[in-house]
Amino acid sequence: MPDSNAGRALYAEHQGTYVLKLAGDIRAPICATLDSFVESMFCDVKLRSILVDLSETTLIDSTALGLIAKIAVHTRKRFQEKPVIISTRPDITRILDSMGLEQVFDIVQEASVISHAMNEVPVERCVESSACQKVLEAHRVLMSLNEKNHETFKEVVAALEFDQFDDAVNGATDCCGGDSGDSSVLSNARKHVG
């Protein structure tokens, strides 16, 4: 029986406005799907604005937060404006604020009134060889947002970089994390930082 709280990514697009809705537990295994969608969204020449709906998100890890932050970075470069996040759950809003995402997003704490039909984001299989790179990139984006994040994630990023080097030398990869999200990545990273 599938986990009813498993992460899902849905989207809608209307006249260049994209809505990305993340529901359930949003963790590292869904990040290949999210990253692929974000990249394709920014390749759309009709793109005008982005709204990220977290009203049904029950848990979100740092890798997913980094990918969401990537949306803000690309939006700022392309349009010189902030994208919008809908976050109606106080616990999720606290996480967003603690990572400094209120600096790069307009965070709205009201329920969504989106009436367009939502489509499933096409699922990208989490491939070990690229998963480590996506986790590393997401944490680098989080680090770039502010000094607090830089201090919080610098050892994790250093350990992930070391793991990538070590894996390249030894021909091993162990980064996707399966259903456990970032836990195998971060526990592997922690063994290198003490």
FENPEKA-V819105 format. One record per helix or strand of 3 or more residues. SS is the DSSP state (alpha for helix, beta for strand). FROM is the first residue (numbers start at 1). TO is the last residue. If there is no record, write none. Layout:
ss=SS from=FROM to=TO
ss=SS from=FROM to=TO
This chain:
ss=beta from=8 to=14
ss=beta from=17 to=26
ss=alpha from=28 to=43
ss=beta from=49 to=60
ss=alpha from=62 to=79
ss=beta from=83 to=86
ss=alpha from=90 to=98
ss=alpha from=101 to=103
ss=beta from=105 to=108
ss=alpha from=128 to=145
ss=alpha from=147 to=170
ss=alpha from=178 to=180
ss=alpha from=183 to=193
